[in-house]
Amino acid sequence: MPPNPECLSDEQRTGSRIERERGRRNSGLEGKEIMVRHSLGRPTRSIYLGLACLSLTLHLLLAFFCLSVLQTACVPPTSSSSSSLSIPRTETRHQQSVSYSSSSFSGASSSHKLPVSPQNDEHHKLNANKLDHKGEDSFSGATGREKKLIGAGKAIQKVKGRSKLEALFNHPLYNLPHPELREDDWLLRVKTNEDAGDAGSEEDVIDDDSQWQSASQEKGYDKVTWTGDVETHPPWLRFHLGISRWELYNRKDPNLARLTHYLATQRILGAVQKTGGTQLKLLISFPNYGQALLKPMKQSRVAETDVNLFYFSDFERHNAEIAAFHLDRLLGFNRIPPVVGRLINVTKEIREITTDHRLSRTFFTSPVGNVCFYGQCEYYCSTEHPVCGQPHALEVSLAAMLPDLTLAPRRSWRSPWRRSYSLTKLSKWEKEPAYCDTVKETPPYNHGTRLVDLIDMAVLDFLMSNMDRHHYETFEKFGNETFLLHLDNGRAFGRHSRDELSILAPLQQCCRIRLSTLLRLRLLSLPGFRLSDAMRESLAQDPLAGVAPLLSEPHLSALDRRLATILRVVQTCQDQRSDVIYNDLEGYDKEYDLTEENKKQ
């Protein structure tokens, strides 16, 4: 109980008052300290909260960056070179991309005598795509497994110091002048206003200002708009417009690289079975109206044809179609449509999109879970001979289609050296050693270059051991003065351990060969240009080379062995006759140092 203030003395009251004053001052100071603490605490908490938010934001940004890096294939950009593989960027969902460098396709040769033609180079410049060779191409959007399968970033095999493929295509024999081409030497051409004026009609005329727009309403096709400007034409159309009387394509044309890339990467819109022929093949459609011929993988690359199996009972091979295109190019013929390998999804890119009911009914799942189909054809279309994915992935070859027959009709010719396709009978050429004398008197072999054209084809077939050349084709527009199309090579490269000399019967019996062909064969037999090395390097540019070599080493060695056989046959002919060489290089053999004396060294 506090004391009564009235009972306190003056000193006690004074002390009590002092104590109360001191208490009030102390409480005031404490209040001020609390206020100061509160005033200082607010900004401190704001700073701490801001730092926490900033840290969280930085962590989120770092996480997104790491995810984007992990989802991007780490393939360093490579500079464009004449012999290296460049894999361009692609926005499509098919990541098997490949692009051949322009100088790998450089150099051109003619099948016939060669007058100079500056107009020809100008025409090809108009039909060529202007590619960017700044070395910034890269491969993106593929998983590690896909990169392994398609060989992304795979370096081309080179000899020490210099690519043999590059050296070969830089040789004068592969850079001869083109034949002089007139207006009617092109298979197709775009009508101009001048043509319309001459015809008195403006129908189907395209110039740089007018446009052609697709009228198709089919699902999936692009709304294509083309003009007279070549830059608006898709690669398949440029290929068609580049076909001339003397060659199917010009190896110097940069559009060849664009076309092979197009075949390897373009989204597949449709797949139906191709009619005709004895074995399964599909017709593939692309969104911009392009098409390709598909042949599937049915057996291992290293599987050799049974020695007891007849040539007309053999499987067709997808890698044979690819290798035939490369070999035809190395020989300087340029008569096989461009072919490229590709890895497709059987389910998504055939089964789910096909409108062919005959084909769709043949799909099934194998006991080990692989998706298979067999189609309908004359041979090997049954459950005993299926085409199977692993479980969905399937290797195929895709060949560029030639122009439609309604636009560019082709004539089919029965080969004079066609086999009997009988188990017991022999053909006339197999029984008569002087059979070629009869052929030489028969049109169209009695004039022009048709006979040496046929011998060129026999050289190609012998090198790849193709016994299935019963017919060949030419474009009707050019009559008998044109090259032969080297189509349907699926039965090549079946046996590497055996050389079928009967394929060389046209050369052996006729003893006739082009000078340009002979000089290239001799060039390819030299160590610096060896055919097997050039072929290995060329095939390494294909997308499927990342899975496994398209030709095994025994097949590559067989090329060198067979090349030596061809040269021996020619030498035997030269020892017996004086009219063996057909000089298609008249006027250029000395100018380009192509005389036989120099090439015998």
KAWO-V764976 format. One record per backbone hydrogen bond with DSSP energy under -1.0 kcal/mol. CO is the residue of the C=O (numbers start at 0). NH is the residue of the N-H. Records with the same first field share a line. If there is no record, write none. Layout:
CO = NH, NH
This chain:
3 = 6
8 = 12
9 = 13
10 = 14
11 = 15
12 = 16
13 = 17
14 = 18
15 = 19
16 = 20
17 = 21
18 = 22
19 = 23
20 = 24
21 = 25
22 = 26
23 = 27
24 = 28
25 = 29
26 = 30
27 = 31
28 = 32
29 = 33
30 = 34
31 = 35
32 = 36
33 = 37
34 = 38
35 = 39
36 = 40
37 = 41
39 = 43
40 = 44
41 = 45
42 = 46
43 = 47
44 = 48
45 = 49
46 = 50
47 = 51
48 = 52
49 = 53
50 = 54
51 = 55
52 = 56
53 = 57
54 = 58
55 = 59
56 = 60
57 = 61
58 = 62
59 = 63
60 = 64
61 = 65
62 = 66
63 = 67
64 = 68
65 = 69
66 = 70
68 = 71
72 = 74
85 = 98
94 = 96
98 = 85
100 = 103
102 = 105
107 = 175
117 = 121
118 = 122
119 = 123
120 = 124
121 = 125
122 = 126
128 = 130
142 = 146
143 = 147
144 = 148
145 = 149
146 = 150, 151
150 = 153
162 = 166
163 = 167
164 = 168
165 = 169
167 = 170
170 = 173
171 = 174
181 = 184
182 = 185
184 = 244
190 = 205
191 = 195
192 = 196
193 = 197
194 = 198
195 = 199, 200
201 = 204
206 = 227
211 = 225
217 = 220
221 = 223
223 = 213
225 = 211
228 = 231
229 = 232
233 = 237
234 = 238
235 = 239
236 = 240
237 = 241
239 = 242
242 = 186
244 = 482
246 = 243
249 = 252
252 = 255
253 = 257
254 = 258
255 = 259
256 = 260
257 = 261
258 = 262
259 = 263
260 = 264
261 = 265
269 = 284
271 = 282
277 = 378
280 = 273
281 = 293
282 = 271
283 = 291
284 = 268, 269
285 = 288
286 = 221
289 = 285
290 = 400
291 = 283
292 = 398
293 = 281
294 = 396
305 = 308
309 = 312
316 = 320
317 = 321
318 = 322
319 = 323
320 = 324
321 = 325
322 = 326
323 = 327
324 = 328
325 = 329
326 = 330
327 = 332
328 = 331
333 = 247
334 = 485
337 = 399
339 = 397
341 = 395
343 = 393
344 = 348
345 = 350
346 = 351
349 = 353
355 = 359
356 = 360
358 = 361
359 = 362
363 = 371
365 = 368
369 = 365
370 = 388
371 = 363
372 = 386
381 = 384
386 = 372
390 = 370
391 = 345
392 = 389
393 = 343
394 = 296
395 = 341
396 = 294
397 = 339
398 = 292
403 = 406, 407
408 = 475
410 = 473
412 = 471
414 = 417
427 = 430, 431
431 = 434
433 = 436
434 = 438
435 = 439
438 = 441
441 = 444
448 = 452
449 = 453
450 = 454
451 = 455
452 = 456
453 = 457
454 = 458
455 = 459
456 = 460
457 = 461
458 = 462
459 = 463
460 = 465
463 = 492
467 = 469
469 = 414
471 = 412
472 = 484
473 = 410
474 = 477
475 = 478
477 = 480
479 = 481
484 = 486
488 = 491
489 = 316
493 = 304
498 = 500
499 = 502
500 = 503
501 = 504
503 = 507
504 = 508
505 = 509
506 = 510
512 = 581
513 = 517
514 = 518
515 = 519
516 = 520
517 = 521
518 = 522
519 = 523
522 = 525
523 = 530
525 = 528
529 = 533
530 = 534
531 = 535
532 = 536
533 = 537
534 = 538
535 = 539
537 = 540
538 = 541
541 = 544
542 = 545
543 = 546, 547
551 = 555
552 = 556
553 = 557
554 = 558
555 = 559
556 = 560
557 = 561
558 = 562
559 = 563
560 = 564
561 = 565
562 = 566
563 = 567
564 = 568
565 = 569
566 = 570
567 = 571
568 = 572
569 = 573
570 = 574
572 = 576
579 = 512
581 = 514, 583
584 = 587, 588
587 = 591
588 = 593
589 = 592
594 = 598
595 = 599
